[in-house]
Amino acid sequence: LDVLLELRDAGGALVAESNPATQVRASILNQNVSAGSYFIHIHGVGAGSVTGTGYSDYGSIGRYYLDVTSSGTVSYTHLT
């Protein structure tokens, strides 16, 4: 699983992202934000050229876990 992890605000604007240069087992994003609503977008991505040494996003699927740490109250909804 090769992922692009995006943090977006309530209006959809990109706040921060994590897109490791190589396939890894974890994509880490540390970001301090003000109180409000935010969304996490997780995308399977590819790298390089499919005809060269890279791969497409086709195979970048799999199970993921999200761990959120906050000093305040956190509520979440899983959207598909």
C-alpha positions as CSV (number, residue, x, y, z in Angstrom):
1,L,0.0,0.0,0.0
2,D,1.5,3.3,-1.1
3,V,-0.6,6.2,0.2
4,L,-1.0,9.9,0.0
5,L,-2.5,11.2,3.2
6,E,-4.1,14.6,3.1
7,L,-5.6,16.8,5.9
8,R,-8.2,19.2,4.6
9,D,-10.2,21.9,6.4
10,A,-14.0,22.2,6.4
11,G,-13.9,24.1,3.1
12,G,-11.8,21.4,1.4
13,A,-8.5,23.4,1.4
14,L,-5.3,21.4,1.8
15,V,-3.8,21.9,5.3
16,A,-1.0,19.3,5.2
17,E,-0.1,16.1,3.4
18,S,2.2,13.1,3.7
19,N,3.4,11.3,0.7
20,P,6.5,9.3,1.4
21,A,8.9,8.9,-1.5
22,T,8.9,5.1,-1.2
23,Q,6.4,2.5,-0.2
24,V,6.3,2.3,3.5
25,R,4.1,0.7,6.1
26,A,3.2,4.1,7.7
27,S,2.4,7.5,6.5
28,I,2.9,10.0,9.4
29,L,1.4,13.5,9.5
30,N,1.9,15.8,12.5
31,Q,-0.1,19.0,12.4
32,N,-1.4,21.4,15.0
33,V,-4.7,22.8,14.0
34,S,-7.3,25.2,15.4
35,A,-10.7,23.9,16.7
36,G,-13.0,23.1,13.8
37,S,-13.9,20.4,11.3
38,Y,-11.2,18.6,9.3
39,F,-11.2,15.7,6.9
40,I,-8.5,13.1,6.2
41,H,-8.3,11.9,2.6
42,I,-6.4,8.7,1.9
43,H,-5.5,7.9,-1.7
44,G,-3.6,4.9,-3.1
45,V,-0.9,6.3,-5.4
46,G,1.7,5.0,-7.8
47,A,5.3,6.0,-8.4
48,G,7.6,6.4,-11.3
49,S,6.8,5.0,-14.7
50,V,4.8,1.8,-15.1
51,T,6.9,0.8,-18.1
52,G,10.1,1.6,-16.2
53,T,10.9,0.9,-12.6
54,G,7.7,2.3,-11.1
55,Y,4.1,1.1,-10.5
56,S,0.6,2.4,-10.9
57,D,-1.9,3.2,-8.2
58,Y,-3.9,0.1,-9.3
59,G,-2.2,-2.1,-6.8
60,S,-2.1,0.5,-4.0
61,I,-5.0,-0.8,-2.1
62,G,-5.3,-2.3,1.3
63,R,-6.3,-1.9,4.9
64,Y,-5.3,1.2,6.9
65,Y,-5.6,2.4,10.4
66,L,-5.9,6.0,11.6
67,D,-4.6,7.1,15.0
68,V,-5.5,10.7,16.1
69,T,-4.1,12.4,19.1
70,S,-5.8,15.5,20.4
71,S,-6.0,17.6,23.6
72,G,-9.7,18.2,22.9
73,T,-12.7,16.2,21.9
74,V,-12.5,14.3,18.7
75,S,-15.5,12.8,16.8
76,Y,-15.3,11.1,13.5
77,T,-17.4,9.6,10.7
78,H,-16.0,7.2,8.1
79,L,-17.0,8.2,4.6
80,T,-16.6,6.0,1.6
